[in-house]
């Protein structure tokens, strides 16, 4: 692992670095991005930094310095090459008084890179009973406040699944804890709209751009009619779903396999960008 914070490469990534009063630590006042690394190069970095900037604006944080982020990414990748890894960029409100109010200190910017194991070709998912709030102040914002996801993912893991799936307050399919959901009904590839409250995933956008699909909000129960399902995320890429709760699915189905092959061909186009 290599780590960079506020302009400096840390000699010991495991040593204490963030102040105990950092607002990202005390109240989750921060945003982040996870960027895949392939053969030592970041994938779709510009798109991730653009989303990070949108998340920061959504949280009311000061405008993020794009060049500082890129410097941090370059610094953590300037070492032993990562054949497959991930970068995490975290941007917080910085040191502040205890409580919800922000202080006057500058924000904290952290970039960390580490190796990553590939996901298996297919996985199981489990529906959880807690809804996403598509009308909430932070709907669609990638914040560091992931407690809800931790609880949901633990419940899914207890059922032998690697991802938890949320509906939203309207009862429509929304997203996973760290992934977008695609499904095929009557031969048509579908995924929830951004108005569902789901995150505007980078992989989601690329699948829609490169392959196509219909953005639609439908009740969660629609998945009972799906012939195939896959998850899309930065670390999973396009991962088939072999079981949803107690229902077995073809994994990968023909559409999923076609998209996986397309992804493998086109991924190099965005390496280093």
Protein Blocks (a to p, Z undefined) as FASTA:
>chain_A
ZZdeehiacfblmbcfbdfklmklmnopacddddddeehiaehklmmmmmmmmmmmmnop
acddfklmmmmmmmmmnccddfbacddddddebjadedjbdcfbdcdddddddddddddf
bdcddddfbdcdfkbmkgoiacfblmlmmmmmmmmmmnopabdcdddfkopafbdfkbcc
dddeehiacdddfknopacdfklmmmmmmnopcdddddfklmmmpcbdcdddfklopacd
fbghjaccddddfklmmmmmmmmmmmmmmgoZZ
